[in-house]
Amino acid sequence: DSRESQNQLTSVLPLYNELHKSGLSAIGVSMDPNPKHISMALDDITVPWPQVPDRSGLAARYKIDSNAGLTFVLDASHRILAYGKMGPDMDGIIRKLFDNSRARSMVEVHN
């Protein structure tokens, strides 16, 4: 349901708030193509990154459950470095990338 998707989205917030000043970027990609529906779904939560509709087929390409979502970690060239549910494993991957000073300026999180 949308509550699970919202939980997945907001689970990125603590890490984003901690690492944003160090260069972590985020963008939310909704499986709903209608931007008005995105606004309505986020009516009771606020995230500091943009939310956009999936118009490029990302969900179909990666067989994403539209109710649950996934977190993607990309480099500056938009290559996928990791993807999965946000949680301790994904948090660790992102932190490890940020520990590498070369990666600090090239990591983005797409949720």
Backbone as CSV, one residue per row, in Angstrom:
resi,resn,N_x,N_y,N_z,CA_x,CA_y,CA_z,C_x,C_y,C_z
1,ASP,0.829,-1.195,0.000,0.000,0.000,0.000,0.869,1.252,0.000
2,SER,0.229,2.398,-0.063,0.997,3.647,-0.137,1.735,3.919,1.175
3,ARG,1.239,3.372,2.273,1.907,3.566,3.570,3.295,2.911,3.552
4,GLU,3.405,1.709,2.964,4.705,1.039,2.866,5.656,1.849,1.996
5,SER,5.129,2.392,0.906,5.944,3.221,0.023,6.404,4.492,0.739
6,GLN,5.520,5.101,1.509,5.888,6.291,2.280,6.945,5.952,3.325
7,ASN,6.818,4.791,3.965,7.815,4.368,4.954,9.176,4.181,4.302
8,GLN,9.190,3.578,3.109,10.436,3.397,2.374,11.045,4.764,2.051
9,LEU,10.215,5.682,1.608,10.678,7.020,1.247,11.243,7.760,2.456
10,THR,10.515,7.761,3.556,10.965,8.503,4.730,12.133,7.824,5.435
11,SER,12.369,6.540,5.168,13.506,5.863,5.797,14.836,6.409,5.297
12,VAL,14.830,7.106,4.176,16.039,7.716,3.627,16.372,9.017,4.368
13,LEU,15.392,9.634,4.990,15.569,10.954,5.601,16.743,11.070,6.583
14,PRO,16.904,10.173,7.556,18.013,10.358,8.498,19.384,10.383,7.813
15,LEU,19.606,9.466,6.891,20.882,9.425,6.178,21.046,10.660,5.300
16,TYR,19.982,11.047,4.618,20.020,12.245,3.770,20.366,13.470,4.613
17,ASN,19.685,13.628,5.738,19.937,14.792,6.597,21.376,14.818,7.099
18,GLU,21.936,13.654,7.366,23.304,13.569,7.857,24.342,13.862,6.771
19,LEU,24.121,13.352,5.547,25.147,13.413,4.511,24.901,14.425,3.389
20,HIS,23.781,15.092,3.425,23.466,16.029,2.338,24.532,17.115,2.191
21,LYS,24.989,17.676,3.293,26.007,18.733,3.215,27.339,18.212,2.679
22,SER,27.531,16.895,2.738,28.751,16.276,2.200,28.600,15.893,0.735
23,GLY,27.408,16.142,0.162,27.216,15.887,-1.258,26.179,14.858,-1.623
24,LEU,25.519,14.224,-0.655,24.492,13.242,-0.971,23.284,13.948,-1.572
25,SER,22.826,13.460,-2.702,21.627,13.991,-3.350,20.571,12.903,-3.382
26,ALA,19.327,13.299,-3.476,18.236,12.333,-3.555,17.163,12.860,-4.487
27,ILE,16.439,11.932,-5.082,15.264,12.261,-5.887,14.292,11.101,-5.724
28,GLY,13.031,11.417,-5.599,12.001,10.391,-5.502,11.372,10.193,-6.867
29,VAL,11.256,8.936,-7.270,10.621,8.619,-8.547,9.367,7.806,-8.238
30,SER,8.221,8.400,-8.512,6.945,7.747,-8.251,6.543,6.879,-9.437
31,MET,5.937,5.746,-9.140,5.455,4.859,-10.197,4.174,5.414,-10.833
32,ASP,3.554,6.371,-10.168,2.340,6.995,-10.705,2.743,8.092,-11.679
33,PRO,2.264,8.037,-12.925,2.657,9.040,-13.908,2.007,10.414,-13.711
34,ASN,1.058,10.509,-12.796,0.335,11.761,-12.590,0.940,12.547,-11.427
35,PRO,1.577,13.703,-11.698,2.196,14.497,-10.629,1.214,14.919,-9.531
36,LYS,-0.063,15.097,-9.862,-1.052,15.465,-8.839,-1.220,14.349,-7.826
37,HIS,-1.168,13.101,-8.296,-1.291,11.965,-7.382,-0.087,11.888,-6.452
38,ILE,1.088,12.260,-6.968,2.291,12.270,-6.136,2.105,13.269,-4.997
39,SER,1.632,14.456,-5.323,1.403,15.488,-4.303,0.405,15.025,-3.263
40,MET,-0.669,14.366,-3.710,-1.674,13.874,-2.767,-1.100,12.780,-1.872
41,ALA,-0.290,11.886,-2.425,0.303,10.801,-1.639,1.266,11.330,-0.590
42,LEU,1.905,12.445,-0.882,2.876,13.029,0.045,2.265,14.117,0.916
43,ASP,0.952,14.191,0.915,0.256,15.253,1.628,0.622,15.317,3.111
44,ASP,0.867,14.162,3.739,1.136,14.164,5.170,2.614,13.975,5.522
45,ILE,3.505,13.962,4.518,4.941,13.884,4.791,5.668,14.925,3.939
46,THR,6.825,15.334,4.401,7.633,16.303,3.671,9.030,15.727,3.485
47,VAL,9.497,15.760,2.259,10.875,15.357,1.974,11.566,16.520,1.278
48,PRO,12.862,16.715,1.529,13.565,17.867,0.983,14.070,17.697,-0.451
49,TRP,13.749,16.593,-1.089,14.197,16.354,-2.457,13.000,16.316,-3.389
50,PRO,13.234,16.494,-4.684,12.124,16.477,-5.638,11.523,15.090,-5.806
51,GLN,10.245,15.055,-6.095,9.517,13.823,-6.404,9.023,13.961,-7.841
52,VAL,9.340,12.992,-8.674,8.950,13.044,-10.081,8.285,11.732,-10.490
53,PRO,7.443,11.775,-11.516,6.823,10.535,-12.003,7.816,9.711,-12.830
54,ASP,7.624,8.387,-12.835,8.463,7.481,-13.624,7.966,7.485,-15.065
55,ARG,8.584,8.304,-15.872,8.188,8.381,-17.278,9.174,7.653,-18.183
56,SER,10.221,7.066,-17.585,11.229,6.394,-18.399,11.175,4.874,-18.285
57,GLY,10.232,4.350,-17.522,10.103,2.904,-17.411,11.047,2.255,-16.420
58,LEU,11.567,3.031,-15.481,12.494,2.504,-14.487,11.867,1.355,-13.693
59,ALA,10.619,1.529,-13.300,9.940,0.496,-12.499,9.839,-0.819,-13.261
60,ALA,9.436,-0.751,-14.520,9.313,-1.969,-15.323,10.674,-2.613,-15.560
61,ARG,11.681,-1.806,-15.829,13.019,-2.318,-16.112,13.591,-3.094,-14.938
62,TYR,13.342,-2.628,-13.709,13.906,-3.275,-12.530,12.879,-4.076,-11.733
63,LYS,11.711,-4.301,-12.331,10.645,-5.109,-11.702,10.355,-4.631,-10.276
64,ILE,10.147,-3.325,-10.144,9.899,-2.714,-8.843,8.428,-2.858,-8.472
65,ASP,8.178,-3.302,-7.267,6.828,-3.354,-6.720,6.395,-1.909,-6.486
66,SER,5.400,-1.471,-7.229,4.995,-0.061,-7.157,4.492,0.339,-5.777
67,ASN,4.108,-0.621,-4.952,3.642,-0.300,-3.607,4.785,-0.180,-2.606
68,ALA,5.914,-0.789,-2.898,6.994,-0.824,-1.921,8.166,0.068,-2.289
69,GLY,8.518,0.131,-3.558,9.626,0.963,-3.991,10.982,0.341,-3.692
70,LEU,12.002,0.966,-4.226,13.385,0.559,-4.016,14.244,1.800,-3.925
71,THR,15.406,1.660,-3.336,16.390,2.731,-3.292,17.518,2.370,-4.236
72,PHE,17.895,3.293,-5.093,18.996,3.112,-6.029,20.120,4.055,-5.639
73,VAL,21.353,3.576,-5.661,22.528,4.402,-5.420,23.252,4.509,-6.754
74,LEU,23.410,5.739,-7.230,24.032,6.000,-8.521,25.305,6.803,-8.361
75,ASP,26.213,6.642,-9.318,27.389,7.509,-9.320,27.096,8.735,-10.187
76,ALA,28.072,9.608,-10.357,27.868,10.849,-11.101,27.540,10.607,-12.571
77,SER,27.900,9.433,-13.079,27.570,9.081,-14.474,26.247,8.349,-14.571
78,HIS,25.512,8.300,-13.464,24.212,7.644,-13.359,24.281,6.132,-13.533
79,ARG,25.439,5.551,-13.253,25.552,4.095,-13.214,25.037,3.633,-11.857
80,ILE,24.278,2.552,-11.862,23.738,2.020,-10.614,24.841,1.263,-9.878
81,LEU,25.133,1.712,-8.663,26.134,1.063,-7.829,25.494,0.024,-6.913
82,ALA,24.250,0.273,-6.512,23.526,-0.649,-5.639,22.045,-0.293,-5.697
83,TYR,21.200,-1.280,-5.421,19.785,-0.986,-5.244,19.138,-2.039,-4.372
84,GLY,18.079,-1.627,-3.686,17.353,-2.508,-2.783,16.514,-1.684,-1.833
85,LYS,15.969,-2.349,-0.842,15.195,-1.647,0.178,16.137,-0.819,1.042
86,MET,15.692,0.378,1.405,16.496,1.184,2.318,16.446,0.511,3.673
87,GLY,17.581,0.358,4.268,17.695,-0.299,5.565,19.162,-0.342,5.934
88,PRO,19.514,-1.146,6.936,20.908,-1.186,7.394,21.909,-1.539,6.291
89,ASP,21.567,-2.488,5.410,22.508,-2.864,4.344,22.748,-1.711,3.379
90,MET,21.664,-1.075,2.924,21.790,0.037,1.981,22.458,1.229,2.651
91,ASP,22.121,1.476,3.895,22.754,2.547,4.662,24.265,2.320,4.707
92,GLY,24.678,1.073,4.968,26.095,0.734,5.028,26.803,0.942,3.700
93,ILE,26.140,0.576,2.605,26.719,0.775,1.267,26.965,2.251,1.016
94,ILE,25.977,3.074,1.323,26.093,4.518,1.086,27.194,5.110,1.964
95,ARG,27.228,4.714,3.229,28.268,5.221,4.134,29.662,4.812,3.658
96,LYS,29.789,3.588,3.172,31.088,3.117,2.682,31.539,3.960,1.491
97,LEU,30.607,4.286,0.598,30.940,5.135,-0.539,31.375,6.520,-0.088
98,PHE,30.723,7.041,0.930,31.076,8.362,1.430,32.385,8.347,2.206
99,ASP,32.746,7.203,2.765,34.037,7.095,3.446,35.185,7.192,2.454
100,ASN,34.913,6.806,1.229,35.914,6.908,0.171,35.852,8.345,-0.347
101,SER,36.855,9.144,-0.088,36.805,10.571,-0.416,36.541,10.823,-1.894
102,ARG,36.975,9.948,-2.768,36.714,10.121,-4.196,35.228,9.993,-4.503
103,ALA,34.529,9.160,-3.765,33.107,8.928,-4.020,32.227,10.030,-3.447
104,ARG,32.723,10.783,-2.475,31.878,11.779,-1.821,31.180,12.718,-2.791
105,SER,31.850,13.114,-3.836,31.275,14.091,-4.741,30.459,13.454,-5.857
106,MET,30.315,12.130,-5.872,29.644,11.513,-7.007,28.479,10.607,-6.649
107,VAL,28.033,10.580,-5.421,26.970,9.660,-5.041,25.631,10.378,-4.989
108,GLU,24.634,9.767,-5.586,23.267,10.257,-5.522,22.401,9.081,-5.093
109,VAL,21.326,9.353,-4.402,20.368,8.318,-4.042,19.063,8.634,-4.731
110,HIS,18.527,7.663,-5.442,17.240,7.811,-6.106,16.295,6.821,-5.459
111,ASN,15.195,7.316,-5.004,14.249,6.466,-4.322,12.936,6.515,-5.054
